[in-house]
Amino acid sequence: MAKKELLDSKLLKDVNLTKGSSGASSVNPGKGPGLSGKSFGIIKFILGILFLPFVYSACVAFLNEFALVDKALQWVFWSGVICFLAVYLFILEPVFVYNYGHKLVETVFSFFKPMVNVAPFLLPVYALLVFVVYGVLSIVVKSGWLIKYALFLIGFSAILHLVFSAKSIRTKKRDFLKENYIFGFSFILILNLALLALGFSLIFKEFSFVNFCNISFTTAHNIFYAVFKQLFLF
């Protein structure tokens, strides 16, 4: 009888050890992804900081080139931007318009799954559609009102995309350093400015996409060099 109790006690002890080891193994994997996720978040945060000079340089390059366009047409574009901001701040948030464009881009890229989650944030679908429609209509319609309507809609739709993309990224969870916002929105803004610059270079002879790229990279290079010189060169 004592021998049986000894065996039962030994068996119970082995079971408890087995549970303890399995429990420990279940905890460790939980820590692994968390640590790797934080490490990846820090990397994205650093890359986002490195993107900031390019954000500034792209804005400066775009404004410099767009300033060469006719003043009246510039005002039409900025009127579209201001009109959206007025609607967004004082009337309603047209998020349904953004969501429809989001789904439209998802449908277009449904054949390539990795782009389904990324392309809707990157591509200002309505602005691109306006560029395409204007390019087609301008072949047959020779009137000043066409470019004015196109510029107004491009300004309205471009800022709509930027505002709601920024809002979508900012509200994401597990963004302890705001790395998704800094990295993601910086990349979106740079790409959107590049696409607008490319479109305007096809519409306006005064707007040069090559100059836009040159000014962007030169300005960013000067910023990085100035920072490097201050930190490491005495």
N, C-alpha and C positions, 0 to 999 in steps of 0.2 A: 504493500500500500504506500509506504514511504517512497519506494522507488518510483511508483507511478506519479505521485505528487511532484517528485523531483523532475521527472520528464516533462510534466505539464508546465511546471514553472520555467524550465529551460525553453520550452516551445513558445510560451507567452513572451519571454524575454526576447527571443529571436524575432517574433512578429513585431514587437515594439521597435526594435532596432531597424527592421525593414521599413516600417512606416516613417521613422525619423529620417532615414536616408532618403526615402522618396520625397518626403516633405521638403528636405533641404534642397533636393534637385529641382523641385518645382519653384522654389523661391529664387534660386540663382538665375534661371532663364528670365524671370521677370525683371531682375535688375539689369541684365545684359542689354536688352533692347532699350531700356530707359537711359542707360549710360551712353549707348551708341546714338540714340536719338538726340541727346543733349550735345554730344560731340558734333554731330552733323548740324545741329542748330547753331553752334558756335562758328563752324566753318561758313555757313550761309550768312551769318551776321558779319563776319570779316569780309566776305565777298561783297555783301551789300554796302559796307563802308567804302570798299574800293571802287564800287560803281558810282558813288556820289559825284566824284569829279567829272565822270562822263555824263551824268545827268545835267550838271551845270553847263558843261561845254556844249552838249546837244541843244539845250535851251538857247544859249547864246548864239550858236551857229544858225539855228532856225530863225530866231528873231532878226539877226543881221541880214539873212537872205530875204526874208519876207518883207523887210523894210524897203527893199528895192522895187517891190511891186507897187502898182498904182495905189495911192492913198485911199481913194474911194473904195476900191476892192478890198483893201486891208480892213477898212471899217465894216464892210459887209461880213467878212469872216468873224471879226471880233464881236459883231452884233449877234451872230449865232451863238457864240460862247456865252455872252452876257445874258441872252434870252434863256438859255438852259439854266444858268445859275439862278435867275430870277424865278423861274418855274420851280426849280428844285428847292429853293429856300423859302418861298412865300406861298406857293400854291399846292403842289403835290410832288411826291417823289415818283417819277415815271419808271419805277423798277420793272414793271411789266414789259416795257419796251426793251429794256436791257436783257431780261430773261428770254424774251422771244428771239432776240439776236443770238443769245447764248446757245439756245437749242438749235437754231439754224446752223451755226458753225459746227455743233456736235454732229448734226446730220450729215453735213458736207464731209467731215473727217471720220465718219463711222467706219470706213474701210480700213483705217489705220488707228487702232485703239490707243496707242500712247499719245496721239495728238488730241484725242477727244477731251482729255482732262486739262490740256494746256492751251490749245488753240483758242477757245472762247475768251480766255483772259488776255491773250496776246494780240489778237486781231480785232481792230475796230471795224466790225463787219459792215455797219451802216455807212461809215465814211468811205470804205472801199467800194461799196455798191454805188454810192453817189459818183465817185470818180469814174466808174465803168459806164454808168448811164450817161453822164455828161460827155464822156469820150465818144459814145455812139451818137448821141443827139447832136453834138457839135458838128458832125459831118454834114448833116442836112439842115440844121437850124443855125442861121447866121444872125443872131440877135444878142444884144447886150444883156437882156434879162436872164438868159440861160446861165451865164457865168455867175451872176449875182445870186440867183436861187441856189446854184450848186455850192457856192462858197458859204452861204448862210447855213445850208444843211450840213456841210462838212464840219463847220465850226460847232454846230449844235451836237451832231452825232459823235464827234471826236471827244469833246469834253464829257458827254454822257458816258461814253465807254470808260474813260479814265476815272471818273468819279465813282461809278459803281464797281469797277474792278478793284479800286483801292478799298472800297467799303467791304467787298467780299473777302479780300485777303486779310484785312484788319480784324475781322470778326472770327477768324479761324482760331480753334483751340490749340493748346500746346505750343504757344508761340511766346515762350517766357522771355526772350530777348527782343521780341518783335522782329525776329530775323526774316520771317516769311514776308512781312510787310516791307521792310527795308530792301531786301534782296529782290523780292518778286515785283514790287511796284516800280523800283528803279529800272529793272529790265523792261517792264511793260512800257514805261514812259519813254525810254530811249528808243525802243522798237517803233512805237507809235509816231514819235517825231520823225524817225527815219522814213517811215511809210508816207507821212504827210509831205515830207521834203521831196520824196521821189515823185509823188503825185503832182505837187506844185511845179516841179521842174518840167513835167510833161505839159503843163497848162501855160505856164508863164516863161517867156524867154529870159526874163530878168533873174529868175530863180535858178540857181545852179546846184544840183545835187552833189557834184564833185566838190564845189566850194564848201558846201555844208559838211561833208565828210572831212575835208582838210582842216576846217576851222575846229570841228569837234575834237579831232585827234590832237591837233596842235595845242589847243587850250588845255585839254586833259593832261597832255605830256608836260606842259609848263607847270601845272599844279603839282603833279607827282614829283617833278624835279625840284620845285621850290620846297616841298615838304622833306624830300630826301636830303636836300642841302642843309636845311635847318637842323635835321636830326643827326646827320652823320658827317657833315663837312663843316669844319670850323675855320 
